[in-house]
């Protein structure tokens, strides 16, 4: 009978030791397994983000010429001298004399919506009507974006074929 008590006692001690030592270790491993799965999910999401960034960079590299063209159309700086030079060149090439110009930088009224600011243009020109139409076509084809808002015409002094024009418009630049 004492053998049975000794065997039962050893089994009881083994169960208590298992319960006290092995079971917390097992629970710790289960918690670590959950943490490892969370880290794997985080790593997978980061790898996905990195892959998306690489794809976006490839797309950007493909579109660099388009972006450069867009930055020429709507430049990032005010550059009044560049606008005046472009208008003077276009007028000279089309047989129109630039007699006066006024360029005023303005903020757009839609401060939150609009990504650009305005350069308000007012140009005094002398020349013929066909020269004016050629001038306006050349401004339309010009690389810099210019919106013409009004054209005022008056008869010039002296010859009958000379007209005085006042052309008003807007050029744009980024905020």
C-alpha positions in Angstrom: 0.0 0.0 0.0 2.8 2.4 0.7 3.9 1.9 -2.9 0.6 3.2 -4.1 0.9 6.3 -1.8 4.4 6.9 -3.0 3.4 6.6 -6.7 0.3 8.7 -6.2 2.4 11.3 -4.3 4.9 11.4 -7.2 2.2 11.8 -9.7 0.6 14.6 -7.6 4.0 16.4 -7.3 4.5 16.0 -11.1 1.0 17.5 -11.8 1.6 20.4 -9.5 5.1 21.1 -10.9 3.6 20.9 -14.5 0.9 23.2 -13.4 3.3 25.7 -11.7 6.2 25.6 -14.2 5.2 24.3 -17.7 1.7 25.8 -18.1 2.9 29.5 -17.6 5.7 28.7 -20.1 3.1 27.3 -22.6 0.9 30.4 -22.1 3.9 32.7 -22.7 4.6 30.9 -25.9 1.0 31.3 -27.0 1.2 35.0 -26.3 4.5 35.2 -28.2 2.8 33.4 -31.2 0.1 36.1 -31.3 2.8 38.8 -31.1 4.7 37.2 -33.9 1.6 37.1 -36.1 0.9 40.8 -35.4 4.5 41.6 -36.4 4.2 39.6 -39.6 1.0 41.4 -40.5 2.8 44.7 -39.8 5.8 43.6 -41.9 3.5 42.6 -44.8 1.7 46.0 -44.7 5.0 47.8 -44.6 6.3 45.7 -47.6 3.0 46.6 -49.4 3.6 50.3 -48.7 7.2 50.1 -49.9 6.1 48.3 -53.1 3.4 51.1 -53.7 6.0 53.8 -53.1 8.3 52.1 -55.6 5.5 51.9 -58.2 4.7 55.5 -57.6 8.3 56.5 -58.0 8.4 54.5 -61.3 5.3 56.3 -62.5 6.8 59.7 -61.5 10.0 58.9 -63.4 7.9 58.1 -66.5 6.1 61.4 -66.2 9.0 63.8 -65.5 8.7 65.4 -69.0 5.0 66.1 -68.4 5.7 67.5 -65.0 8.5 69.7 -66.4 6.1 70.9 -69.1 3.4 71.7 -66.5 5.9 73.6 -64.4 6.7 75.7 -67.5 3.0 76.4 -68.1 2.3 77.3 -64.5 5.7 78.1 -62.9 6.3 78.0 -59.1 7.7 81.6 -58.9 6.1 85.0 -59.8 8.7 86.0 -62.5 7.3 89.2 -63.9 10.3 89.7 -66.0 9.8 86.4 -67.8 6.1 87.2 -68.5 7.0 90.7 -69.9 9.8 89.2 -72.0 7.5 86.6 -73.4 4.8 89.2 -74.3 7.4 91.4 -75.9 8.8 88.6 -78.0 5.4 87.5 -79.1 4.4 91.1 -80.0 7.6 91.7 -81.9 7.3 88.4 -83.9 3.7 89.4 -85.0 4.4 92.9 -86.1 2.7 94.5 -83.0 4.4 97.3 -81.0 4.2 96.9 -77.3 3.7 100.5 -76.1 2.9 100.0 -72.4 2.5 97.2 -69.9 1.4 96.8 -66.4 1.8 93.5 -64.5 0.4 93.2 -61.0 0.6 90.1 -58.8 -2.6 89.2 -57.1 -3.8 86.5 -54.7 -6.8 84.5 -56.0 -10.0 84.9 -54.1 -10.4 81.1 -53.6 -7.6 80.9 -51.1 -8.3 77.4 -50.0 -9.4 76.0 -53.4 -7.1 77.4 -56.0 -3.5 76.1 -56.1 -2.2 79.2 -58.0 -2.0 83.0 -57.8 -2.6 85.5 -60.6 -0.4 88.0 -62.5 -2.8 90.6 -63.9 -1.6 91.8 -67.3 -2.5 95.0 -69.1 -0.7 95.6 -72.4 -0.9 98.6 -74.7 -0.3 97.6 -78.3 -0.1 99.4 -81.7 -0.6 97.6 -85.0 -3.0 96.2 -87.5 -6.0 93.9 -86.8 -4.3 90.9 -88.5 -1.3 91.5 -86.4 -3.5 91.5 -83.3 -5.1 88.2 -84.2 -1.7 86.7 -84.9 -0.5 88.0 -81.5 -3.4 86.4 -79.7 -2.9 83.1 -81.5 0.8 83.2 -80.6 -0.1 83.9 -76.9 -2.5 80.9 -77.1 0.4 78.7 -78.3 2.9 80.2 -75.9 4.2 77.8 -73.3 3.2 80.1 -70.4 -0.5 79.9 -69.6 -2.2 83.3 -70.3 -5.9 84.0 -70.2 -7.1 87.0 -72.1 -10.0 88.7 -70.4 -10.6 91.7 -72.6 -9.4 93.5 -75.8 -10.2 97.2 -76.3 -9.6 98.7 -79.7 -9.3 102.4 -80.7 -8.3 104.1 -83.9 -4.7 105.1 -84.0 -3.4 108.6 -84.6 -1.9 109.1 -88.0 -2.4 106.3 -90.5 -5.8 104.6 -91.0 -4.4 101.1 -90.7 -2.8 101.5 -87.3 -5.0 100.6 -84.3 -4.4 101.0 -80.6 -5.2 97.9 -78.5 -5.4 97.4 -74.8 -5.3 93.7 -74.0 -6.0 92.6 -70.5 -5.4 89.1 -69.2 -4.1 86.9 -66.4 -0.9 84.7 -66.1 -0.6 82.2 -63.4 2.0 80.9 -60.9 1.8 78.4 -58.1 1.3 79.4 -54.5 
